[in-house]
Amino acid sequence: MKMNVSAHVFCLGTYPERYVPDGFFEEMSIDKMLEVFSKIEGLDGVFEMYPPTLMPKDPVKLLKKLGDHGLKVGDVFVEGWGSRKWKNGAYSTNETQVRKDAIKMFKEGMDFAKEVRAQSVLLWPAHDGFDYPFQVNYYDGWKNLVETIQEVAEHDRSVKIAIEPKSKDPRQRQYVRDVGKLMMLLNDVGLDNVGAALDIGHSLMAGEHLAESLVCLDMHKKLFQIHINENYKDADPDMIFGTINFWENLEFYYYLNKTDYAGWQAIDIISPREDRVKALKTGVRLMHRYKEFADRLMEHEKEIEGNLEGYRFTDNINLLTDLLFS
């Protein structure tokens, strides 16, 4: 596995929320954001939004701006959730014109991603779901979702599309709620260039085990993106990765080390009550520290795997804690 670490610039945003709509910080200019990024050791790229808001809309100018700071584009995410027009779903809705608008925007996002040399494009079906019984037709919703993804993916089979599952928020129930439902969707779509974005926080909130979900996607060659954040498994506040679920995070990196994943790991955090620059630096540092410790574990892989084969958890935990506390 190769470490390619990116972050979206909104990690340095103002962090508005329902209780503090003005945000916790003053606005930071995009040039200042990129300057901060460029000075963080181990941070190599930007997880870029389409349509761009803070960055230049022209791909050539965008690449130059990033290049001037020693950065490059990691992946692109298409913003299909921030308008009221998507309230009944962008990709699954029965509203024909709304779906046409979503398809048009996503195809444009794919073209943009290709021009900025992104590895993949994120599709997050944020509003595609329901809140109440008898609110949606589940047959229609799933059928529309599959057909929409097929249409955008066929637009350019050379562009990878990563679909991001989430159990809830903004809807109370999402159609693509976890890795299992995502695998069903990928099977129904049936196209090689459509895969998964594994968001650590979403996986935890859905009650998944990180390493198991990772292995499931890797076994089917569907791991296209990784999003890095953390939570207490009850909501998705995008906390700093590596600060809450130590053993699961470590096991995740142990198994990630076993893959040939060479995509980006995109930091997606919000830290409203901490210094936002220090929070981002800490997030990057912790990612690399987990990777370094997972590398140490690989030196003991034979013993660890032998214990796994024999279901000897206590032998493994003793080995791990001896390494950790030595």
Backbone hydrogen bonds, N-H to C=O, Kabsch-Sander energy under -0.5 kcal/mol:
donor,donor_aa,acceptor,acceptor_aa,energy
2,K,261,Y,-2.3
4,N,2,K,-0.8
6,S,265,Q,-2.1
7,A,45,G,-1.0
8,H,267,I,-1.3
11,C,8,H,-2.0
12,L,9,V,-2.1
13,G,10,F,-1.7
17,E,20,V,-1.4
23,G,20,V,-2.3
24,F,14,T,-2.8
25,F,14,T,-1.3
33,M,29,S,-2.4
34,L,30,I,-2.5
35,E,31,D,-1.9
36,V,32,K,-2.5
37,F,33,M,-2.6
38,S,34,L,-2.4
39,K,35,E,-0.9
39,K,36,V,-0.9
40,I,37,F,-1.6
41,E,39,K,-0.7
43,L,40,I,-1.8
44,D,5,V,-2.6
44,D,42,G,-0.6
45,G,5,V,-1.5
46,V,72,K,-2.2
47,F,7,A,-1.8
48,E,46,V,-1.0
48,E,75,D,-2.0
50,Y,77,F,-2.5
62,L,58,D,-2.6
63,L,59,P,-2.6
64,K,60,V,-2.0
65,K,61,K,-2.4
66,L,62,L,-2.4
67,G,63,L,-2.8
68,D,64,K,-2.3
69,H,66,L,-1.5
70,G,67,G,-1.7
71,L,66,L,-2.5
72,K,44,D,-1.0
74,G,46,V,-2.6
76,V,120,S,-2.2
77,F,48,E,-2.5
78,V,122,L,-1.6
79,E,50,Y,-3.0
79,E,77,F,-0.6
80,G,78,V,-1.2
86,W,83,S,-1.6
87,K,84,R,-1.8
89,G,86,W,-2.7
96,T,94,N,-1.1
99,R,95,E,-2.2
100,K,96,T,-2.3
101,D,97,Q,-2.4
102,A,98,V,-2.3
103,I,99,R,-2.8
104,K,100,K,-2.6
105,M,101,D,-2.4
106,F,102,A,-2.5
107,K,103,I,-2.5
108,E,104,K,-2.1
109,G,105,M,-2.2
110,M,106,F,-2.1
111,D,107,K,-2.1
112,F,108,E,-2.5
113,A,109,G,-2.5
114,K,110,M,-2.0
115,E,111,D,-1.8
116,V,112,F,-1.9
117,R,114,K,-0.8
118,A,113,A,-2.6
119,Q,74,G,-2.5
121,V,160,K,-2.4
122,L,76,V,-3.2
123,L,162,A,-3.0
124,W,122,L,-0.5
126,A,124,W,-2.3
128,D,125,P,-0.6
129,G,127,H,-1.3
130,F,173,R,-2.7
135,Q,132,Y,-1.1
138,Y,136,V,-0.7
141,G,137,N,-2.7
142,W,138,Y,-2.2
143,K,139,Y,-2.3
144,N,140,D,-2.9
145,L,141,G,-2.1
146,V,142,W,-2.6
147,E,143,K,-2.5
148,T,144,N,-2.5
149,I,145,L,-2.2
150,Q,146,V,-2.4
151,E,147,E,-2.1
152,V,148,T,-2.4
153,A,149,I,-2.5
154,E,150,Q,-2.0
155,H,151,E,-0.6
155,H,152,V,-0.8
156,D,152,V,-0.5
156,D,153,A,-0.8
159,V,156,D,-1.8
160,K,158,S,-0.5
161,I,193,N,-3.2
162,A,121,V,-3.0
163,I,161,I,-0.6
163,I,195,G,-2.3
164,E,123,L,-1.9
166,K,176,V,-2.5
169,D,171,R,-3.9
171,R,126,A,-0.8
173,R,130,F,-1.9
174,Q,167,S,-1.6
175,Y,128,D,-2.4
177,R,175,Y,-1.0
182,L,178,D,-2.3
183,M,179,V,-2.6
184,M,180,G,-1.7
185,L,181,K,-2.3
186,L,182,L,-3.0
187,N,183,M,-2.1
188,D,184,M,-2.2
189,V,185,L,-2.7
190,G,186,L,-2.7
194,V,191,L,-1.5
195,G,161,I,-3.3
195,G,193,N,-0.5
196,A,222,K,-3.3
197,A,163,I,-2.3
198,L,196,A,-0.5
198,L,225,Q,-2.6
199,D,197,A,-0.9
200,I,198,L,-0.6
200,I,227,H,-2.7
203,S,199,D,-2.6
204,L,200,I,-2.4
205,M,201,G,-2.5
206,A,202,H,-1.9
207,G,204,L,-1.6
208,E,203,S,-2.5
210,L,208,E,-0.6
213,S,209,H,-2.5
214,L,210,L,-2.4
215,V,211,A,-2.5
216,C,212,E,-2.4
217,L,213,S,-2.0
218,D,214,L,-2.7
219,M,215,V,-2.9
220,H,216,C,-0.9
221,K,218,D,-1.6
222,K,217,L,-2.7
224,F,196,A,-2.4
224,F,222,K,-1.0
225,Q,196,A,-1.8
226,I,264,W,-1.3
227,H,198,L,-2.5
228,I,266,A,-3.2
229,N,227,H,-0.6
230,E,239,M,-0.9
239,M,230,E,-2.2
243,T,240,I,-1.1
246,F,244,I,-1.1
249,N,245,N,-2.4
250,L,246,F,-2.6
251,E,247,W,-2.5
252,F,248,E,-2.2
253,Y,249,N,-2.1
254,Y,250,L,-2.1
255,Y,251,E,-2.4
256,L,252,F,-2.4
257,N,253,Y,-1.9
258,K,255,Y,-0.8
259,T,256,L,-1.3
265,Q,4,N,-3.1
266,A,226,I,-3.0
266,A,264,W,-0.6
267,I,6,S,-3.2
267,I,265,Q,-0.6
268,D,228,I,-2.4
270,I,238,D,-3.2
274,E,271,S,-1.4
279,A,275,D,-2.7
280,L,276,R,-1.9
281,K,277,V,-2.4
282,T,278,K,-2.7
283,G,279,A,-2.4
284,V,280,L,-2.3
285,R,281,K,-2.6
286,L,282,T,-2.8
287,M,283,G,-1.8
288,H,284,V,-2.0
289,R,285,R,-2.1
290,Y,286,L,-2.6
291,K,287,M,-2.2
292,E,288,H,-2.6
293,F,289,R,-2.4
294,A,290,Y,-2.5
295,D,291,K,-2.2
296,R,292,E,-1.6
297,L,293,F,-1.9
298,M,294,A,-1.6
299,E,295,D,-0.8
299,E,296,R,-0.8
300,H,297,L,-1.8
301,E,298,M,-1.4
304,I,300,H,-2.6
305,E,301,E,-3.3
306,G,302,K,-2.0
307,N,303,E,-2.2
308,L,304,I,-2.2
309,E,305,E,-2.6
310,G,306,G,-1.7
311,Y,308,L,-1.2
312,R,307,N,-3.3
313,F,311,Y,-1.2
316,N,312,R,-1.6
317,I,313,F,-3.0
318,N,314,T,-2.0
319,L,315,D,-1.9
320,L,316,N,-2.9
321,T,317,I,-2.5
322,D,318,N,-2.0
323,L,319,L,-1.9
324,L,320,L,-2.6
325,F,321,T,-2.7
326,S,322,D,-0.7
